[in-house]
Amino acid sequence: MSTPASNEKVAVCITAVPGTPQLKKNKFNMGVADPVAKLSAFIQRQLIQDEKLPSIFLFLASSFAPSPDSTIGELYQNFGSGSKLSFNYSLTPAWG
């Protein structure tokens, strides 16, 4: 896999862990320089219920939680599959 340029986008697929509310849209394009924290904040905004902001746990490859300051580009370079990067999310710890 080649290193993406800083202005490139990566397709990000997000899947809810069973028992977690589903997002209406589960595929997004994110910049390679965007940190994982930006994705987490986006999911939190989408899942706001009764004005409470739930804790979001993000998992990559259904196994580990990436660091919030890891960039989408770094993760894609190391763990991307084909042309996408796949995450799972949960309101409770599920893996790792």
Backbone as a chain_set.jsonl record, in Angstrom:
{"seq": "MSTPASNEKVAVCITAVPGTPQLKKNKFNMGVADPVAKLSAFIQRQLIQDEKLPSIFLFLASSFAPSPDSTIGELYQNFGSGSKLSFNYSLTPAWG", "coords": {"N": [[0.839, -1.161, 0.0], [0.597, 2.196, -0.856], [1.848, 5.31, 0.489], [-0.565, 7.651, 1.416], [-1.186, 10.965, 0.084], [-1.163, 14.116, 1.901], [-3.528, 15.553, 1.441], [-5.357, 13.734, 0.647], [-8.203, 11.518, 0.828], [-9.645, 8.941, 2.857], [-11.682, 6.105, 2.688], [-13.876, 5.36, 5.225], [-15.349, 2.87, 7.055], [-17.913, 2.218, 9.327], [-19.072, 0.182, 11.878], [-21.567, -0.819, 14.122], [-21.229, -2.416, 17.275], [-23.027, -5.306, 18.344], [-25.999, -4.471, 20.112], [-25.527, -1.815, 20.348], [-26.556, 1.47, 19.438], [-27.369, 2.092, 16.004], [-25.778, 3.963, 13.386], [-27.163, 6.242, 10.994], [-25.851, 6.557, 8.615], [-23.088, 4.746, 7.495], [-20.688, 4.892, 6.157], [-17.955, 6.914, 5.379], [-15.862, 9.566, 4.162], [-12.694, 10.465, 5.15], [-10.06, 12.758, 5.932], [-6.58, 12.006, 5.51], [-4.949, 13.097, 7.431], [-6.566, 13.486, 9.586], [-7.297, 12.972, 13.026], [-8.073, 10.05, 15.05], [-9.645, 10.833, 17.149], [-11.318, 12.777, 16.064], [-13.1, 11.267, 14.52], [-14.305, 9.793, 16.572], [-15.557, 11.879, 18.029], [-17.384, 12.72, 16.102], [-19.072, 10.461, 15.872], [-20.104, 10.438, 18.466], [-21.604, 12.837, 18.449], [-23.575, 12.092, 16.638], [-24.961, 10.174, 18.034], [-26.203, 11.352, 20.213], [-28.36, 11.301, 22.93], [-31.091, 12.324, 24.768], [-29.745, 14.658, 25.505], [-27.413, 13.757, 26.689], [-24.047, 12.941, 26.345], [-22.785, 10.091, 25.093], [-20.164, 7.776, 26.061], [-17.791, 6.717, 23.744], [-16.397, 3.875, 22.346], [-13.938, 3.013, 20.177], [-12.894, 0.593, 17.849], [-10.433, -1.061, 15.967], [-10.138, -3.326, 13.363], [-11.723, -5.132, 14.708], [-10.522, -5.659, 17.153], [-8.612, -4.018, 18.621], [-8.244, -0.886, 20.367], [-7.515, 2.053, 18.804], [-5.139, 4.697, 19.399], [-6.34, 7.924, 20.344], [-4.972, 10.041, 19.134], [-3.837, 8.974, 16.886], [-3.512, 9.041, 13.353], [-5.869, 8.895, 10.654], [-4.703, 8.264, 8.228], [-2.269, 6.97, 8.979], [-3.289, 4.683, 10.225], [-4.721, 3.565, 8.101], [-2.641, 2.986, 6.349], [-1.345, 0.93, 7.72], [-3.35, -0.892, 8.498], [-5.411, -0.892, 6.679], [-7.848, -2.225, 4.448], [-8.044, -3.2, 1.26], [-9.577, -0.568, -0.272], [-10.431, 0.762, 1.967], [-10.947, 1.619, 5.474], [-11.802, -0.044, 8.314], [-13.858, 0.324, 11.134], [-15.172, -0.54, 14.358], [-17.704, 0.347, 16.69], [-18.728, 1.043, 20.07], [-20.708, 1.463, 23.047], [-19.749, 0.514, 25.34], [-16.776, -1.115, 26.633], [-15.542, -3.51, 24.362], [-13.605, -5.059, 23.03], [-10.106, -5.826, 23.363]], "CA": [[0.0, 0.0, 0.0], [1.41, 3.398, -0.898], [1.529, 6.335, 1.477], [-1.44, 8.638, 0.824], [-0.799, 12.363, 0.233], [-1.843, 14.726, 3.044], [-4.846, 16.066, 1.093], [-6.183, 12.617, 0.21], [-9.247, 11.019, 1.718], [-9.722, 7.498, 3.036], [-13.033, 5.63, 2.973], [-13.96, 4.793, 6.567], [-16.598, 2.137, 7.302], [-18.14, 2.13, 10.767], [-20.089, -0.807, 12.216], [-21.894, -0.876, 15.546], [-21.176, -3.692, 17.974], [-24.407, -5.647, 18.731], [-26.495, -3.828, 21.317], [-25.178, -0.4, 20.265], [-27.374, 2.137, 18.421], [-26.802, 2.18, 14.659], [-25.746, 5.252, 12.707], [-27.945, 6.224, 9.757], [-24.869, 6.415, 7.541], [-21.937, 4.064, 8.086], [-19.493, 5.046, 5.324], [-17.548, 8.306, 5.322], [-14.509, 9.854, 3.698], [-11.968, 11.308, 6.105], [-8.712, 13.128, 5.517], [-5.538, 11.146, 6.069], [-4.345, 13.769, 8.585], [-7.551, 13.565, 10.667], [-7.05, 12.026, 14.121], [-9.167, 9.156, 15.44], [-10.511, 11.607, 18.05], [-12.328, 13.46, 15.241], [-14.11, 10.256, 14.208], [-15.013, 9.506, 17.817], [-16.43, 13.025, 18.321], [-18.468, 12.692, 15.131], [-20.018, 9.408, 16.261], [-20.773, 10.907, 19.683], [-22.632, 13.812, 18.062], [-24.66, 11.394, 15.952], [-25.674, 9.303, 18.974], [-26.69, 12.101, 21.372], [-29.682, 10.897, 23.394], [-31.485, 13.044, 25.975], [-28.711, 15.645, 25.81], [-26.235, 13.135, 27.301], [-23.068, 12.52, 25.369], [-22.285, 8.785, 25.528], [-18.764, 7.427, 25.813], [-17.665, 5.894, 22.544], [-15.189, 3.052, 22.251], [-13.657, 2.66, 18.789], [-12.018, -0.56, 17.695], [-9.951, -1.307, 14.625], [-9.968, -4.759, 13.081], [-12.482, -5.859, 15.738], [-9.626, -6.206, 18.164], [-7.914, -3.106, 19.517], [-8.645, 0.519, 20.346], [-6.391, 2.899, 18.415], [-4.92, 5.919, 20.167], [-7.116, 9.039, 19.793], [-4.16, 10.934, 18.316], [-3.416, 8.297, 15.656], [-4.199, 9.604, 12.195], [-6.565, 7.96, 9.771], [-3.724, 7.835, 7.232], [-1.364, 5.976, 9.585], [-4.029, 3.441, 10.43], [-5.01, 3.001, 6.78], [-1.399, 2.443, 5.806], [-0.984, -0.301, 8.417], [-4.459, -1.823, 8.73], [-6.443, -0.745, 5.656], [-8.174, -3.407, 3.663], [-8.5, -2.709, -0.032], [-9.61, 0.899, -0.339], [-11.17, 1.29, 3.125], [-10.497, 1.372, 6.834], [-13.022, -0.456, 9.011], [-13.93, 0.496, 12.58], [-16.364, -0.926, 15.113], [-17.869, 1.238, 17.838], [-19.573, 0.531, 21.134], [-20.857, 2.351, 24.206], [-19.03, -0.163, 26.427], [-15.601, -1.819, 26.101], [-15.923, -4.765, 23.737], [-12.4, -5.809, 22.71], [-8.816, -5.295, 23.677]], "C": [[0.892, 1.233, 0.0], [0.957, 4.392, 0.163], [0.628, 7.376, 0.831], [-0.91, 10.054, 1.052], [-1.659, 13.012, 1.302], [-3.225, 15.279, 2.712], [-5.797, 14.961, 0.63], [-7.196, 12.226, 1.277], [-9.186, 9.498, 1.751], [-11.173, 7.15, 3.326], [-13.011, 4.922, 4.327], [-15.335, 4.151, 6.719], [-16.73, 1.926, 8.803], [-19.29, 1.171, 11.016], [-20.308, -0.819, 13.718], [-21.74, -2.294, 16.07], [-22.625, -4.037, 18.358], [-24.795, -5.019, 20.068], [-26.199, -2.335, 21.375], [-26.056, 0.246, 19.194], [-26.632, 2.266, 17.087], [-26.775, 3.622, 14.174], [-26.587, 5.139, 11.437], [-27.042, 6.011, 8.552], [-23.63, 5.78, 8.138], [-20.678, 4.107, 7.224], [-19.216, 6.525, 5.151], [-16.186, 8.394, 4.663], [-13.883, 10.802, 4.7], [-10.585, 11.601, 5.558], [-7.668, 12.26, 6.192], [-4.875, 11.774, 7.295], [-5.311, 13.873, 9.762], [-7.223, 12.553, 11.763], [-8.287, 11.17, 14.41], [-10.142, 9.892, 16.359], [-11.605, 12.338, 17.275], [-13.445, 12.495, 14.861], [-14.951, 9.934, 15.432], [-15.991, 10.631, 18.162], [-17.613, 13.061, 17.364], [-19.521, 11.65, 15.517], [-20.783, 9.833, 17.507], [-21.88, 11.897, 19.35], [-23.828, 13.137, 17.411], [-25.526, 10.585, 16.915], [-26.218, 10.026, 20.206], [-28.125, 11.678, 21.678], [-29.957, 11.63, 24.693], [-30.391, 14.0, 26.452], [-27.503, 15.068, 26.547], [-25.312, 12.668, 26.188], [-22.479, 11.182, 25.82], [-20.778, 8.651, 25.302], [-18.739, 6.501, 24.614], [-16.342, 5.147, 22.611], [-15.047, 2.649, 20.793], [-12.659, 1.519, 18.759], [-11.658, -0.723, 16.23], [-9.718, -2.795, 14.472], [-10.646, -5.625, 14.142], [-11.589, -6.402, 16.849], [-8.992, -5.193, 19.095], [-8.42, -1.68, 19.325], [-7.442, 1.365, 19.945], [-6.303, 4.135, 19.295], [-5.709, 7.065, 19.534], [-6.289, 9.99, 18.925], [-3.554, 10.258, 17.082], [-4.167, 8.909, 14.486], [-4.838, 8.496, 11.361], [-5.588, 7.414, 8.727], [-2.764, 6.783, 7.755], [-2.069, 4.633, 9.734], [-4.359, 2.766, 9.1], [-3.773, 2.329, 6.197], [-1.067, 1.086, 6.429], [-2.101, -1.337, 8.494], [-5.581, -1.731, 7.695], [-6.624, -2.03, 4.876], [-8.765, -2.933, 2.338], [-8.448, -1.19, -0.047], [-10.323, 1.511, 0.859], [-10.488, 0.925, 4.443], [-11.752, 1.091, 7.648], [-12.874, -0.336, 10.524], [-15.208, -0.124, 13.11], [-16.477, 0.069, 16.247], [-18.871, 0.641, 18.799], [-19.686, 1.582, 22.228], [-20.178, 1.771, 25.432], [-17.796, -0.842, 25.836], [-16.016, -3.183, 25.542], [-14.722, -5.657, 23.426], [-11.214, -5.135, 23.37], [-8.562, -4.787, 25.017]], "O": [[1.844, 1.307, 0.777], [-0.164, 4.323, 0.665], [0.995, 7.943, -0.198], [-0.27, 10.328, 2.067], [-2.755, 12.534, 1.592], [-4.033, 15.461, 3.622], [-6.936, 15.247, 0.258], [-7.058, 12.559, 2.454], [-8.737, 8.856, 0.802], [-11.827, 7.823, 4.122], [-12.223, 4.0, 4.543], [-16.359, 4.809, 6.534], [-15.782, 1.508, 9.468], [-20.365, 1.323, 10.435], [-19.352, -0.828, 14.494], [-22.083, -3.258, 15.385], [-23.391, -3.126, 18.672], [-24.023, -5.036, 21.027], [-26.573, -1.663, 22.335], [-26.284, -0.357, 18.145], [-25.427, 2.514, 17.053], [-27.655, 4.412, 14.517], [-26.707, 4.055, 10.868], [-27.431, 5.358, 7.583], [-23.157, 6.223, 9.185], [-19.699, 3.427, 7.531], [-20.112, 7.302, 4.82], [-15.445, 7.412, 4.611], [-14.473, 11.821, 5.058], [-10.009, 10.802, 4.819], [-7.859, 11.828, 7.329], [-4.298, 11.059, 8.114], [-4.909, 14.31, 10.84], [-6.905, 11.401, 11.466], [-9.406, 11.536, 14.05], [-11.338, 9.604, 16.347], [-12.713, 12.5, 17.786], [-14.617, 12.87, 14.88], [-16.172, 9.815, 15.337], [-17.13, 10.364, 18.546], [-18.727, 13.396, 17.768], [-20.719, 11.932, 15.491], [-21.991, 9.609, 17.594], [-22.975, 11.812, 19.905], [-24.967, 13.56, 17.608], [-26.699, 10.34, 16.636], [-26.653, 9.373, 21.154], [-28.991, 11.694, 20.803], [-29.152, 11.572, 25.623], [-30.145, 14.131, 27.651], [-26.644, 15.83, 26.99], [-25.756, 12.069, 25.208], [-21.755, 11.131, 26.814], [-20.201, 9.333, 24.455], [-19.574, 5.605, 24.491], [-15.299, 5.733, 22.899], [-15.94, 2.011, 20.234], [-11.705, 1.483, 19.537], [-12.503, -0.537, 15.354], [-9.163, -3.442, 15.36], [-10.186, -6.729, 14.434], [-11.856, -7.462, 17.414], [-8.842, -5.485, 20.281], [-8.946, -1.32, 18.272], [-6.446, 1.396, 20.669], [-7.304, 4.562, 19.872], [-5.749, 7.173, 18.308], [-6.845, 10.676, 18.068], [-2.835, 10.901, 16.317], [-5.34, 9.258, 14.619], [-4.407, 7.343, 11.368], [-5.642, 6.233, 8.383], [-2.471, 5.809, 7.062], [-1.512, 3.584, 9.41], [-4.287, 1.543, 8.984], [-3.852, 1.242, 5.625], [-0.565, 0.194, 5.745], [-1.827, -2.536, 8.549], [-6.594, -2.419, 7.82], [-5.69, -2.805, 4.674], [-9.844, -2.342, 2.3], [-7.385, -0.599, 0.145], [-10.775, 2.654, 0.789], [-9.605, 0.071, 4.513], [-12.671, 1.91, 7.666], [-11.909, -0.82, 11.115], [-16.207, -0.221, 12.397], [-15.466, 0.585, 16.723], [-19.738, -0.147, 18.421], [-18.854, 2.485, 22.321], [-20.042, 2.45, 26.449], [-17.776, -1.12, 24.637], [-16.76, -3.921, 26.189], [-14.812, -6.879, 23.545], [-11.313, -4.014, 23.87], [-7.457, -4.327, 25.304]]}, "num_chains": 1, "name": "protein.A"}
